[in-house]
Amino acid sequence: MSEYSRLKTSRSAAIKATLDYPVIDTDVHTNDFTPAFEDYIANYGGVKLVDELHKTEASRLNSKSGGKDWYQQTPEERHYNRTIRSPWWARVTKNTLDLATYTLPGLLYERQAEQGSDYSVLFPNNVLAPAGASPENRQALQRAVNHYHADIYRKYSDRLTPVAGIPLTTPQEGIEELEFAVKTLGLKVINITGGVKRPIKAIADKYPADKFPEIAKYASYLDFYGLDSEYDYDPFWAKVIELGVPVTTHYGSQGWTGRSSTSNYMNNHIGHFADGSEAFAKALFFGGVTKRFPQLRVAMLEGGAAWGANVYIHLVDRFSKRNLKALQNYNPALTNADELFEIFERYGAEITQGHSLDKDELTKSVLGSSFSRHSRAPIGSELEDFAAAGIETTEDIRDRWVNSFFFGSESDDRTIAAAFNDKANPLGVKINAIYSSDVGHWDVPDLTLPLAESWDLVQEGVISEADFKSYVFANPYKFYTQANPEFFKGTAIEFKVGNTEFKQVDKSLVVV
């Protein structure tokens, strides 16, 4: 079928033709042409670095126990070892044209019109593979991966831009790779993992990883960079803002408690991006990162936007009950022992029969675990979970959650309605849902479908036409340009909006 014929049959292209604004796709996945890709890896570190890539790819895609992956083990061995069922058949293959499209930059560029997009941000499937590499090879491998993608998409930069993968085991490592990606390679969006697995020191000191690898495998915790972190990541966030870089993540939670089935991938998959991203975002919020860096813009992809609305609502609700003043409602020291004793004398004869208690004993008995669970009462800063975030009003929560975070929603995700529900969301706000088609992965068997599927949500009354415009254009535009006002300079988006005036009203982008 010719390009013209394909364009005529694309529902998304037909929808796009009716819009008076551009469409920005924040999440397109691409594949690598292995021989050329490995040439770049070899140029950075020879055959050994290519072997390191293969090792990290295998560890990322397959869960192993005793040197055997899931398919080599019997069901009994999987149960015995708790070998988690990992993803399988995760890419489009039957649709041969799409398979080629995700590998060939020129073909993807040509098919933008079929997809109904004006601009796409690309997430190569191997861009984060180096995160699992050995410490001595991780940076070189990441640079090679980023370099390959920067080169093959550079001539198509008016409509396509790949992300740079940035390892964050330490903030210094992140800063070095960020500067290389932006200043040397010319990349302008980064993707990070939402957390780093680290050993629990109390266990690692007793059972060193080199002697007890099986213990080390499980005796770990996740550092989400913002709260209770091993390092001070503020220098990294400062560098992100200095260079004007939007931050993205595809951070999942497969393998976490509740997502560790040994037999069922879907059990482990549903909701895992939302859970992983929530842990990351809450750490930035409660750790005060979004307070100290209000210019920081972070997009969490593939998890939908409903969880962003849910957490926002819960933050407001909990702050209203557990701010420093309201918290005194639960202070055991403020219980009136005299009043309590009097009430029990009037109404408690049946339940207290046979027990003779004075006022202090009665108070302790009624308070129970609230009184006796801990060795002492919390004092000072121990009382205020919202202190580091600097929350004094509901508006502060809005500014440090709603304004800072953007939430990638896939085209057929009906839960997006929660993001735009300004009647339920405190202060009447709408959450920053951004169009993330996820083409290139198994949930999109045809790249010409996503935009039309999103428009179906309008026709079904799930979202309004105004919400659709925010979703596919205004919110993505806001995400990238608030981080970097020059982000779209020289692109199709600059050309499309060149004759349109934009202004900020109540911190929301509108067209006039």
Phi, psi and omega in degrees: 000134182286165178301319180296318180294320179295321180296320181294330183266359182278118176299321182294320178297323179294318177295315182302323182297340181268352185270144177256024178214157181284167178243128180244117179263117187270001187205090175240131183259135181238159178253165180255146170275105195307312182302315180291320179299314182290337174298318179295317179299315181295324180296331179275332186203014177073192183298327180299324180286327174297317177299323179295321177299313180299322180294316182289325176298317181295318181290332181283325187265340183233136172266133185237154171215132180061030179079000181245134178278179187304320184284340178273349183262151173282162176306325180293320179293321179298318180293318182296317182271351188054050179281115187288139175288119183266169179301150177213148183048059188266358182238159177289130179228319182297321177281089189297323179298315179294322178303315178292323183299321183283354180253334186251109183304319181296324180287319177299317179300317180295327186267008176305319181296320177298323181286340182082026182244149173261334185205138181226139172260128191256138177239090177303140187296339180259008188294334180253006178304321182297345181302332181264009182284167178293151185306322183287342183249349191300313184290318179297319180294318179296320179296320180295317179298312180295322181297316179302311184289324176299318182292314188284342180253359186300318183288350180250021191290350177287343180228343184228137173217126178276153175278160171258127174284132182236115176285143185229036177301324171226155178298325180296318176302315179298317180297316181298316182286328177296313180296320179295315182297317184278310188280326182265315185268342180078019177280156188224006172227143177239155174235130180236159167283147183283356180193162179238130177282130180229153178288147172282116191299322182298330179271319181297325179294326181275327182232081183304143184299326182290338180257333183229065185299327181291325176291317181299328181300326184252338184274070184218168175222169180253127177263116183261018171076339188247325185237128179057034185283155177291331182233164171271107182270004180303320178301327178291313179298324178296320179293322177303314181290320178303320182272356178066051186246123171289142182255133176233161175209146167243080188253115184254174184231022176298133184102342176287166178306130183091348178231042185229038176297140178274357185229342192231109180296318182297323176302319182282338189269317188299120178083000189288328177291321178297316181294316179296315180294324178299317180299318179295311184295318180296325178295320178293320181292302184291335176280357177083010181296316181287344172282314183286333182232071182296344178279347183296133177236123185233129177246130179249118194256155173073001180259359185079176181251348183300322182294329177296320176292318180301312182294319178303313179298316181294324177299314180296314181299314183289323178297323180295334182259337186231027168289170190300323180286311182295334182298337181294344175299340185245011182282114182302332183291344182265004175292133181275101185296323180295314180295319181297316181297319181296319179296317180293326177296323182281322190239355190253011185303318184295318185277336182261005182305128179090000180237124179254111184236138171276179186299317182294317180296319179297315181299315179298320181295317182288320179292329176055233186295335178299333182265323193248358186293326187247161181290336176202168178281148175294149181224160174055229183294345178294344184274342194240099178293338183264006186294309183298328179285348178069034185272119175241339180218166175299326179298326177297321178296315177304312185294329187257358173242300185295317184286330187274332190247145177233148193232113181289121179243132180281161196299328184257017185276102183288344179290353177301338179306326181295325181296323184264008182276084183286354174279327180270326183284128182307145182064016175065030183267163172245137181284148184283078174281135180235142184293118182227092189296328183065021177300145185105345176249171191296339182281358178232088182288348181212121186292347179274002184269321195304311183299319178296322178296324177292322178293330176303327179296328176290313182295332179271359178081012179288318175227163180270170176297323178295321177295320179300317179298318176298319184295311188267346181227295192299315181292314175300319179300317179297316181303308185287319186279336174290330175282323184210101182303337181264012187305317186265012179299129179080010182252173177298332180291318177301318180295318184293321184263005186302326181259013180247135180270133178241148174211164180262126175232118182053038176063019176241136181284129176228158178254136178240000000 
